[in-house]
Amino acid sequence: MNYDLHCHSSISDGILSPARLVQRAAEKGVDVLALTDHDDVAGLGEAAQAAEAAGIGFVNGVEISVTWSGVTLHVVGLNVDAGNAELQAGLAGIQHGRRERAERIGQELGKHGIVGAFEGALRHAANPRLIGRTHFARFLIGQGVCKDVRSVFKKYLVRGKPGYVTHEWTSLANAVAWIRAAGGQAVLAHPGRYDLKGKATRRLLGEFREIGGEGVEVVTGSHTPDQHALFAELANFYGLAASRGSDFHAPGEYGRELGSGPDLPLKCTPIWHNWDLTNTGQTRMASKTVPT
């Protein structure tokens, strides 16, 4: 079974609509897909209908932005109830802050001679609630400032570069609490991407498990083979299940494709190990247990 439990549609910073994203996943051989847009669940209904039509399993997901020890992290929620009031209220607060951050990024880029960046980024955002750095990157590429998304982030949108602004997202505890309130499982996204020194990664994983986190992405689009092995070992050490996802945003972007990447290391416990898979014209999926 090819599980891809991390990807983005045009509801957040992906290019494809939720329905087209699901169609592409099916074309690429994905058996079970989770849509995990940043800080919004508005695309889940459309994606679920498309998955039923395509005959693949679908999981309600979300990716929540978090600040932990001054570092921005992401927590994926899987099998969430998209209509849960606590989750909806939490995401609404993040969306408001995301818009404010985008306006400040535009102002900073303007100070360095890039005029109209906020308005330009907004034109790339199908959902104005979820304007983010990737939309700025696409605008800058279109203006000929940089050749690709990686170059934009490296030169403009990371700490110490023009266009970088600090922002306080929600806490790790809040993100996990909202996911659990919605009946879902909290998974730490792409841990190899974070700028954490020394023992900080281990401290993060320990704290995450203590507050109710259930999994960690072991195989993801930004991890190297060495990181697959490292986070498989750490997942086992901290009693976390292992997840797998491409973190796909757009065809050709970041070099990631839906359903790509190796299988989980055999020694891992997959996050889906206790999910209920039934066949009723398609593969449907839900977690039979609510985390306690």
N, C-alpha and C positions, 0 to 999 in steps of 0.2 A: 504494500500500500504506500502510495506516494502522498505524504502529508506535507502541506505547506500552510503553516499556521502563523504567518506574518506577511502581510502585503497591504498595499495602499491603493485607493481609488481616487477619482477626482473630487470626492467629498473632502479629502484632506490635501495631500501634496502629490498624489498620483496623477497620471495623465488620462487613464481610461475610466469610463463610467463604471459603476459597480457591475452592471450587467455585462459589459464588454470585458471587464477584468475576469469575471467568472468564465466566460466563453474562452478566453485565451488560456486560462488555467486548464480547462478541459482539453483544449488542443495540445497543450504541453504535457499531458499525461498525469495531471494532478487528480488524485482520487478523493482527497478530503482537503477543503480549503477553508481557512479562516480569514475574513476581512477584518483588518485591525487598523482602521483609520485613526489618525491622531486626534484624540480628544473629542470625538464625535461618533455617533452611532447611526447617523441619518441614512447611510447607504445600505444598512443591513437587510431591510425588507426587499429592496430591489435585487440585491445579490442573492438572497435566499430563493427568490422566485426563479432567477436565472439558473441557479444550481440545480433546482428541481427539473427544469427543462433540459439541462445538459446531462443529467443523470450522475452528478457527483455529490459527495457529502459536503455539507456546509456547517460552519461553526460561527456563531455570533461572537465577534471580537471587538476590541478597542485597544488603542495604545495611549497610555496616560503619561503626560509630561510631569516630571518630578524634579525637585531640587533636594539633594542629599549632600551634606558636608560641602556645600558650595559648588557641587558638580551637578550638571543636568543629566538625569537618567530617564529611561523609559520603562514602564511596566505594562506588559500586555495582559489584558483580561480575556480569558477564553470561556465560552459557554455562559456568557452574561445574558441576563434578561434586559434587553435594550430599553424597556419601558420602566425600569426600576426608578423610583423617584429620587433616591439618594444618589445613585449614579448620575442621573440626569442633572441634578442640581450641582454636583461637583464639576461635571464637564462644562456646564454653562459658565461657571466662574473662571475656569481655565480659558475658555474661548474669549471672554472679555479681556483677560490679560494678554492673550496672544495678539489681539488687534492692537493694543497699546504698544506692545513690543515692536510690531511691524512698523508702526508710525515712527518710532524712535530709530529703527534701522534706516528707514528712508531719510531721516534727518541727518544721521551720521554719514551716510553715503553722499548726501548733498554737500556736506562740508568738505568732501574730498573730490568735488567736481562732477559727481554723477547725479544729475538733476532728474527729478521726476521718478525716482526709483520706487517709491511707495505706490504711486499710481500705476507704474509699469508692472510691478509685482502683482498688484491687485487684478490686472487684466489677465494674468496667468492663473488666477485662483477661481475655480468654478464655484467654490463655496467661500464667500468673503469672511465668514466666521473663522475660517481655518487658514488664513494667510500665514505663510511661514517662510523660512529661509530658502527652501527649495524654489519657491516662486520668485524670490529675488534672484536666485542663481539663474533661472531660466530667462528672466528679463536681461540680466547682464550678458548672458551668452548671445541673446538676440541683438544686443547693442554692439556686439563685437568686442566687449571688454575682456572676455575670457573665452576659451575654446570649449570648456566642458564644466559640468557641475563640480567635479573634484577641484578644478583649478579655482573656481569662484570661492569655494569654502576655504581653500588654503590661503588665498590672497586677500579675502575681504571679510569673511563671516565667522572667523574663529578668534579666540581671545588674542588681543594685542594687534589686531588688524582693523583697517577702516571698515565700518559697518557692523562691528561687533558691539553688542550692548548686553549688559548684565540683566538678568530677569529672574525673579523668584517664582518658581512654579509651585505646585502643591507639594505637600510632604509625602514621603514614602509611606508612612502610616495611613494617611488619608487615601492614597491611591489603592492600597491593598484593602482597606476597609470598604471602599465603594464597590470594588470588584466582588468582594465576599458578600456584601449586602445584596448584590444582584445575582447571587447564586453561582458566581464564576470562580475560576482558578487564576491566581495571580502568578505571572511568569516574568522574571527579569529579562528584558530584551538585550540582545547583543552585548554582553558584559565586556567583551574584549575591546570595545570601542571607547570606553571611558578612560579619562585621564586620571587614573587612580594609582598612587605610588605605594610601594612597600606592601604592607599588610592590609591596605585599605580595601582591596577587593574581597579578601577573606572576611573582614569586618562587615562589609556590606552584605555578603551572602548569609552570614550568621544572623545579622539583624533582620534581614528579609525573611528568613525562615522563622524566627521567633515571633514576628508580627503576623504570620499567617501566609506568607508566600509559599507557593507549592512547586514552582518549577523555574528553570533557567534555560535560556536558549543556548544550546551546545553547537548545533549546526545552523549557521545563518550566513547571509550573503557577505558580511564583512569579516568573518572569521577565517583564519588560516588553518591548515591541517594541524599545526601544533596547538592552536587554540581549541580545536575540536577535542583533542586529547586532554588538554589542561582542564577545560570546563566540564568534561565528562567526569574526570577525577574529582573535581570540586563539588559537582552535583551529588555524587555518591557520598562524599565526606559530610556534606551538610544535610543530607536526607532530602534532596530536591529531585524532582523528576526532570527529565531532559526533554526539551522541545526542539523543533526543527522548522525553519521558515526562511524564505528567500529574502524578505524585506524588499520585495519588488515594488518599484515606483512607475517605471515607464520602459518601453522596449529600448534596449541599448543603453539605458542610463545606469551608471555605476557598474556595468558589466554583469548585472544580475538578471536572472530569468525565473519565472514562476516554476516551481517544482524542481529547481536545480539544486545541486549540492549532493554530497554523499549521504548515505544512510547514517543514522545515529550509531555511535560505537556500541558494540554488542553488550558491554557491561552496564549500559545505562538502563534506567527504568523510564520508558516513554511517558510523557504527560498524558497520553491517551490510553494508558494501560487499563484503566477501569471505566472507560467510556462504553456506552451501550450502542453498538452498531447494529441496526436492523435494516432489512431490505424491503421496501414497499414501493417498488417502481424505481427507486433510486436508493443510494446509501444515505440514510439519515443518521445524524449523530447528536448525542446529548450526554452530558455527565449524569450518571445515575445518583451520584452522591454530591451533597453540598458540603464544602469544606467546613470543618469544625475546629 
